[in-house]
Amino acid sequence: MSDRILFLSNGSICYDSITYFINCIGEELKAMGWEVMHIRLDKATQKDKLCVLADEYDSQPFDYVFDINTKLDAVCDDSGRYCFDRLGKAVWHYILDHPFYHHDSLKVPLKNMNVICLDEMHKKFIDETYPHINSCIVLPLAAKQAESGLKPYDMRDNDLIFTASYTDPDMVYFKAKKQDSDNVAFFNTFTQILLDNPELTQEEAIRKMYPGISGTQTAEKLQENFMADVYIQAAIRQEIVVQLIRNHVPVKLYGHNWDTFLTKAEVLMKEDLTFIKEHVKDCGEVMYGELPNIYNNARLSINQLPWFKAGIHDRTPLALMNGCVSITDGSTYMRREIPMDSGVEYYSLDELENVGEKIKSLVADVGSMKEKVARGVQYAEDMWSWKHWAVEFVEAAKEC
C-alpha cells in the first residue's frame, strides 16, 4: 500500500511560493508512488474546515500531514483533540524562517510532530527548546531549472538582478518607536548588537542581553519584538541597493514595493538621479514560478539571507541551478557545503559600505565566471533538485 500524504497551505504568500514548493515536492513523491493530496485553506474559514477534515479522515488518517507556515497545529475539535493528530499518523512542519516566528505551532504537544528547518542553529534551538518534538532535520529548499534549458551565459540579457521585496526600514523604525518603553529599549539594544556583530545568531544576541534566559523565553521575547528582525533585514536590503547606486552598478529589481524605494532614492540621492532613472529598473512583482526563467536570463544575482548564520535560503539554489552567479552574505553551512569557485561570491555584512564596489568589480569581470557557473550548475543538479529533496525527506519520514 502506498504512503499517503496531505499537504495543507493557506493564503497566497511570497508570490505564491508555498503552493509552488508543495507542487514541486508533490510531483516527486507521486513519481515515487506516494498518494498525494493538497488542500488550500481559506484563512477566514480554515479552522472550521480543518475540523471537518479531521472528522472525515479520523477513521483512516494519512500517513503524514505536511504543512508550511499554516500555524494550524494548535487547532482542536470540540472534544479538545488536536485536528492534526486526527488527520495524520505523523506531522511534518516545514519552517522557512527563524523558529520564533513559529513558536505558537512548535510549542503544541502533538503526538508525533516533526520539523524541517533551513539552518543548523535553528535545529539546535528547536531540539533544546521543544523536547516534545520527535525529530528535526535541516533540509534546504530545492530549485528548478528553467523549462527552456540553460541559456548560454554570453547570451543572457541581464548582468545583475535582485529578486526580493522592499520594506522601508524608516517606516518599520517609526512603528517600533511607538511601542511601550520596554520594547523600545529592547529594539534599540538588540538591533545594535546584531548590526555590530552580524556573525551572532538572534538567540546569541538575546543571551548577551539576558544571561540565563531559557529557549521558550527567547522565542517569546523575539516573537513579541519581531519588528527588530524586520527592521534589520529591511535596513540591510536598502543599503545594498543604495551602495549599487553610489557605485553606478546597473540592476534590475524584481519584487514588491521597489517603486517606493526608487521614489525615496530620487529625492535623497539627487546627485545620482540620472543613473537611477536610466539604470535601476523596477520590474515589479513576479510569481515564484517565473523565477527560474528570470535567473536563467541573468549572469549575476544578489542574495540577502534572512538572519541565517548556519543555513541557506532559496535564492542561491535558484541562481546556481540556472547558471547564474549568486552574490550573497554567507553562513557556516554555505561555506562548508558549497565547493569553492562554484558560482557563489560572498560579501560581508561587516563591510556593507564596500558591497557596491565588490559587485561592480564582479560585473566588470563577468566573462570570467563561466567555468565557476558550470561547476555551480553541476552542484545544484546533484544537491538541490526537488528529486534529491524528496529522497532526503522520505528517508527521514520513514524513521519518524
C-alpha positions as CSV (number, residue, x, y, z in Angstrom):
1,M,0.0,0.0,0.0
2,S,1.4,3.4,-1.0
3,D,2.2,6.1,1.5
4,R,-0.4,8.8,1.8
5,I,0.4,12.5,2.5
6,L,-1.8,15.5,3.0
7,F,-0.3,18.9,2.2
8,L,-2.0,21.9,3.9
9,S,-1.5,25.5,3.0
10,N,-3.3,28.8,3.4
11,G,-3.4,32.1,1.5
12,S,-1.0,33.4,-1.0
13,I,2.4,34.1,0.5
14,C,5.5,35.5,-1.2
15,Y,4.4,35.3,-4.8
16,D,2.6,32.0,-4.2
17,S,5.8,30.4,-3.2
18,I,4.2,27.9,-0.7
19,T,2.0,26.4,-3.4
20,Y,5.0,26.2,-5.7
21,F,7.1,24.3,-3.2
22,I,4.2,21.9,-2.4
23,N,3.6,21.2,-6.1
24,C,7.3,20.5,-6.6
25,I,7.5,18.1,-3.6
26,G,4.2,16.5,-4.5
27,E,5.3,15.8,-8.1
28,E,8.4,14.0,-6.9
29,L,6.5,12.0,-4.2
30,K,3.9,10.9,-6.8
31,A,6.8,9.7,-9.0
32,M,7.9,7.6,-6.1
33,G,4.5,6.0,-5.8
34,W,3.0,8.1,-3.0
35,E,-0.6,9.2,-2.8
36,V,-0.6,13.0,-2.6
37,M,-3.4,15.4,-1.7
38,H,-3.1,19.2,-1.3
39,I,-5.8,21.3,0.3
40,R,-5.6,25.1,0.4
41,L,-7.5,26.5,3.3
42,D,-9.1,30.0,3.2
43,K,-7.9,31.9,6.2
44,A,-11.3,33.1,7.2
45,T,-12.7,29.5,7.5
46,Q,-9.6,27.4,7.9
47,K,-10.2,26.3,11.5
48,D,-13.7,25.1,10.8
49,K,-12.5,23.4,7.6
50,L,-9.7,21.7,9.5
51,C,-12.2,20.2,11.9
52,V,-14.4,18.9,9.1
53,L,-11.3,17.3,7.5
54,A,-10.4,15.7,10.9
55,D,-13.9,14.2,11.1
56,E,-13.7,12.9,7.5
57,Y,-10.3,11.2,7.8
58,D,-10.3,10.2,11.5
59,S,-11.0,6.6,10.8
60,Q,-8.3,6.4,8.1
61,P,-5.7,9.1,8.8
62,F,-3.0,10.0,6.4
63,D,0.5,8.6,7.0
64,Y,1.8,12.2,7.0
65,V,0.4,15.7,7.3
66,F,2.7,18.3,5.9
67,D,2.2,22.0,6.4
68,I,4.3,25.1,5.6
69,N,3.6,28.2,7.6
70,T,-0.1,27.5,8.3
71,K,0.1,27.8,12.1
72,L,-2.8,25.4,12.4
73,D,-1.1,22.9,14.7
74,A,-3.0,24.2,17.8
75,V,-6.5,23.9,16.3
76,C,-8.7,21.5,18.4
77,D,-12.0,19.9,17.7
78,D,-15.0,20.2,20.1
79,S,-13.7,17.4,22.2
80,G,-10.3,19.1,22.7
81,R,-8.3,16.8,20.4
82,Y,-5.7,18.3,18.1
83,C,-7.0,18.1,14.5
84,F,-3.5,17.4,13.2
85,D,-3.3,14.3,15.5
86,R,-6.5,13.0,14.0
87,L,-5.5,13.8,10.4
88,G,-2.1,12.1,10.3
89,K,0.0,9.5,12.0
90,A,2.9,11.9,11.8
91,V,3.0,15.7,11.3
92,W,5.8,17.5,9.4
93,H,6.1,21.2,9.9
94,Y,8.3,23.0,7.3
95,I,9.6,26.3,8.7
96,L,11.2,28.8,6.4
97,D,12.1,31.5,8.9
98,H,13.6,31.6,12.4
99,P,11.7,29.3,14.8
100,F,10.5,32.2,16.9
101,Y,8.0,33.1,14.1
102,H,6.6,29.6,14.6
103,H,6.7,29.4,18.4
104,D,2.9,29.1,18.7
105,S,3.0,26.0,16.4
106,L,6.2,24.4,17.7
107,K,5.1,24.5,21.4
108,V,2.0,22.4,20.6
109,P,2.4,18.9,22.0
110,L,1.3,16.8,19.0
111,K,1.7,13.1,19.3
112,N,4.3,12.8,16.5
113,M,5.5,16.2,15.4
114,N,8.5,16.6,13.2
115,V,10.2,19.7,11.9
116,I,12.2,20.6,8.8
117,C,14.2,23.8,9.0
118,L,16.8,25.6,6.9
119,D,19.5,26.4,9.4
120,E,21.6,24.2,11.7
121,M,21.4,26.6,14.5
122,H,17.6,26.6,14.2
123,K,17.7,22.9,14.6
124,K,19.8,23.2,17.7
125,F,17.4,25.8,19.1
126,I,14.4,23.6,18.3
127,D,16.0,20.4,19.8
128,E,16.8,22.3,23.0
129,T,13.5,24.3,23.4
130,Y,10.8,21.9,22.3
131,P,11.6,18.4,23.8
132,H,8.2,17.0,22.7
133,I,9.2,17.3,19.0
134,N,10.0,13.9,17.7
135,S,12.6,14.9,15.2
136,C,14.1,17.9,13.5
137,I,16.1,17.9,10.3
138,V,17.9,20.5,8.2
139,L,16.8,20.3,4.5
140,P,17.3,23.3,2.3
141,L,14.8,24.4,-0.3
142,A,15.5,23.0,-3.7
143,A,15.2,24.7,-7.1
144,K,14.1,24.1,-10.7
145,Q,15.9,24.8,-13.9
146,A,14.1,26.9,-16.5
147,E,12.0,24.6,-18.7
148,S,13.7,26.1,-21.8
149,G,17.0,24.8,-20.6
150,L,20.1,26.8,-19.7
151,K,20.6,29.9,-21.7
152,P,24.2,30.3,-22.8
153,Y,26.0,32.6,-20.3
154,D,27.2,35.0,-23.0
155,M,23.7,35.4,-24.5
156,R,21.9,36.5,-21.3
157,D,20.2,39.9,-21.3
158,N,20.9,41.0,-17.8
159,D,24.2,41.4,-16.0
160,L,22.7,41.8,-12.5
161,I,19.3,41.1,-10.8
162,F,17.9,41.3,-7.3
163,T,14.7,39.3,-6.5
164,A,13.3,40.5,-3.2
165,S,10.5,42.6,-1.7
166,Y,11.2,46.1,-0.4
167,T,10.2,47.2,3.1
168,D,11.1,50.8,4.1
169,P,13.3,50.5,7.2
170,D,12.4,54.0,8.3
171,M,8.7,53.1,8.4
172,V,9.5,50.0,10.5
173,Y,11.7,52.1,12.8
174,F,9.0,54.7,13.4
175,K,6.4,52.0,14.1
176,A,8.8,50.2,16.5
177,K,9.4,53.5,18.4
178,K,5.6,53.7,19.1
179,Q,5.8,50.6,21.3
180,D,5.9,50.7,25.1
181,S,9.2,51.8,26.6
182,D,10.5,48.3,27.4
183,N,10.0,47.1,23.9
184,V,11.6,50.3,22.5
185,A,14.7,49.7,24.7
186,F,14.8,46.1,23.6
187,F,14.6,47.2,19.9
188,N,17.4,49.7,20.3
189,T,19.8,47.3,22.1
190,F,19.0,44.2,20.1
191,T,19.3,45.7,16.7
192,Q,22.6,47.4,17.6
193,I,24.1,44.2,18.9
194,L,23.3,42.4,15.7
195,L,24.3,45.2,13.4
196,D,27.6,45.5,15.3
197,N,28.1,41.7,15.4
198,P,26.5,40.2,12.3
199,E,28.1,36.8,13.0
200,L,25.8,36.3,16.0
201,T,22.5,34.4,15.8
202,Q,19.5,36.1,17.3
203,E,19.4,33.8,20.2
204,E,23.0,34.5,21.0
205,A,22.3,38.2,20.9
206,I,19.4,37.7,23.3
207,R,21.7,35.8,25.7
208,K,24.0,38.8,25.8
209,M,21.1,40.9,27.0
210,Y,19.6,38.3,29.3
211,P,22.1,35.8,30.5
212,G,20.4,32.5,31.5
213,I,17.3,33.2,29.5
214,S,15.5,29.9,28.5
215,G,14.7,28.8,25.0
216,T,11.0,29.4,25.5
217,Q,11.6,32.8,26.9
218,T,13.9,33.6,24.0
219,A,11.2,32.6,21.5
220,E,8.6,34.6,23.3
221,K,10.8,37.7,23.5
222,L,11.7,37.5,19.8
223,Q,8.1,36.9,18.8
224,E,7.0,39.9,20.8
225,N,9.7,42.0,19.2
226,F,9.6,40.7,15.7
227,M,9.9,44.2,14.3
228,A,13.5,44.2,15.3
229,D,14.2,41.3,12.8
230,V,12.1,43.0,10.1
231,Y,14.0,46.3,10.6
232,I,17.4,44.7,10.4
233,Q,16.6,42.8,7.2
234,A,15.0,45.9,5.6
235,A,17.9,48.2,6.5
236,I,20.5,45.8,5.0
237,R,18.4,45.3,1.9
238,Q,18.1,49.0,1.3
239,E,21.7,49.6,2.0
240,I,22.8,47.1,-0.6
241,V,20.8,48.8,-3.4
242,V,22.0,52.3,-2.1
243,Q,25.6,51.1,-2.5
244,L,24.9,49.8,-6.0
245,I,23.6,53.2,-6.9
246,R,26.5,55.1,-5.4
247,N,28.9,52.9,-7.4
248,H,26.8,53.2,-10.5
249,V,26.1,49.5,-10.9
250,P,23.0,48.9,-13.1
251,V,20.5,46.5,-11.6
252,K,17.0,45.1,-12.3
253,L,14.8,44.7,-9.2
254,Y,12.1,42.1,-9.1
255,G,9.6,42.1,-6.2
256,H,7.0,44.1,-4.3
257,N,7.3,47.8,-3.4
258,W,10.6,48.8,-5.2
259,D,8.7,51.8,-6.6
260,T,8.6,53.1,-3.1
261,F,12.3,52.8,-2.8
262,L,13.0,54.5,-6.1
263,T,10.8,57.4,-5.2
264,K,12.7,57.8,-2.0
265,A,16.1,57.4,-3.7
266,E,15.3,60.0,-6.3
267,V,14.7,62.6,-3.5
268,L,17.5,61.6,-1.2
269,M,20.2,60.8,-3.8
270,K,19.7,63.7,-6.2
271,E,23.4,63.5,-7.3
272,D,22.6,60.1,-8.8
273,L,19.2,60.9,-10.2
274,T,20.1,60.4,-13.8
275,F,21.7,57.0,-13.1
276,I,18.7,55.9,-11.0
277,K,16.2,56.8,-13.8
278,E,18.3,55.1,-16.5
279,H,19.9,52.1,-14.8
280,V,17.9,51.0,-11.8
281,K,14.8,49.2,-13.1
282,D,11.8,48.3,-11.1
283,C,10.5,45.1,-12.8
284,G,7.5,44.7,-10.5
285,E,6.2,41.7,-8.7
286,V,6.5,38.2,-10.2
287,M,5.1,34.8,-9.3
288,Y,7.6,32.4,-7.8
289,G,7.2,30.1,-10.8
290,E,8.6,32.8,-13.0
291,L,11.9,33.0,-11.1
292,P,13.8,30.1,-12.9
293,N,13.4,32.0,-16.2
294,I,14.5,35.3,-14.6
295,Y,17.6,33.7,-13.2
296,N,18.2,31.9,-16.5
297,N,18.5,35.3,-18.2
298,A,21.0,36.9,-15.8
299,R,24.7,36.5,-15.3
300,L,24.8,37.7,-11.7
301,S,22.3,37.9,-8.9
302,I,22.3,39.4,-5.4
303,N,21.1,37.4,-2.4
304,Q,20.4,38.6,1.1
305,L,20.0,35.8,3.6
306,P,17.4,36.0,6.3
307,W,19.3,36.1,9.6
308,F,20.6,32.6,9.0
309,K,24.1,32.0,10.3
310,A,24.3,28.3,9.7
311,G,21.8,27.8,6.8
312,I,20.7,28.8,3.4
313,H,17.6,30.2,1.7
314,D,16.2,29.6,-1.7
315,R,17.7,32.3,-3.9
316,T,21.2,30.8,-4.1
317,P,19.9,27.4,-5.2
318,L,17.7,29.1,-7.8
319,A,20.7,31.1,-9.1
320,L,23.1,28.2,-9.3
321,M,20.6,25.8,-10.8
322,N,20.0,28.3,-13.6
323,G,23.7,29.1,-14.3
324,C,23.7,32.5,-12.5
325,V,26.3,33.6,-10.0
326,S,24.9,34.2,-6.5
327,I,26.4,37.2,-4.7
328,T,25.4,36.6,-1.1
329,D,26.3,37.1,2.6
330,G,27.5,33.7,3.9
331,S,26.9,31.2,6.6
332,T,28.9,28.4,8.1
333,Y,26.7,25.9,6.3
334,M,27.2,27.5,2.9
335,R,30.9,27.9,3.2
336,R,31.2,24.3,4.3
337,E,28.8,22.6,1.8
338,I,29.2,24.6,-1.4
339,P,32.6,24.0,-3.2
340,M,34.8,26.9,-3.8
341,D,34.7,28.5,-7.3
342,S,31.2,27.1,-7.9
343,G,29.3,30.3,-8.7
344,V,28.9,31.8,-5.2
345,E,30.6,35.0,-4.3
346,Y,30.4,36.3,-0.7
347,Y,30.1,39.8,0.6
348,S,30.4,40.7,4.3
349,L,27.7,42.3,6.4
350,D,30.6,43.8,8.4
351,E,31.5,45.9,5.4
352,L,28.3,46.8,3.6
353,E,29.8,50.1,2.6
354,N,32.0,48.0,0.2
355,V,29.3,45.8,-1.3
356,G,28.7,48.1,-4.2
357,E,32.4,48.2,-5.1
358,K,32.7,44.4,-4.8
359,I,29.7,43.8,-7.1
360,K,30.9,46.4,-9.5
361,S,34.2,44.5,-9.9
362,L,32.3,41.2,-10.4
363,V,30.1,42.8,-13.1
364,A,33.2,44.1,-14.8
365,D,34.8,40.6,-14.8
366,V,31.6,38.8,-15.6
367,G,33.1,36.9,-18.5
368,S,35.5,35.0,-16.2
369,M,32.6,33.4,-14.4
370,K,31.7,30.8,-17.0
371,E,33.7,27.9,-15.5
372,K,32.5,28.7,-12.0
373,V,28.9,28.8,-13.1
374,A,29.3,25.4,-14.8
375,R,30.5,23.9,-11.6
376,G,27.7,25.6,-9.7
377,V,25.1,24.1,-12.1
378,Q,26.5,20.6,-11.5
379,Y,26.5,21.0,-7.8
380,A,22.9,22.3,-7.8
381,E,21.7,19.4,-10.0
382,D,23.3,16.9,-7.6
383,M,22.3,18.5,-4.3
384,W,19.4,21.0,-4.8
385,S,17.0,19.2,-7.2
386,W,13.5,18.5,-5.9
387,K,14.1,14.8,-6.6
388,H,17.1,14.9,-4.2
389,W,14.9,16.8,-1.7
390,A,12.2,14.2,-1.9
391,V,14.6,11.3,-1.4
392,E,16.0,13.0,1.7
393,F,12.5,13.7,3.1
394,V,11.3,10.1,2.5
395,E,14.3,8.7,4.3
396,A,13.6,11.0,7.3
397,A,9.9,10.3,7.2
398,K,10.3,6.6,7.3
399,E,12.2,6.9,10.6
400,C,9.7,9.1,12.4
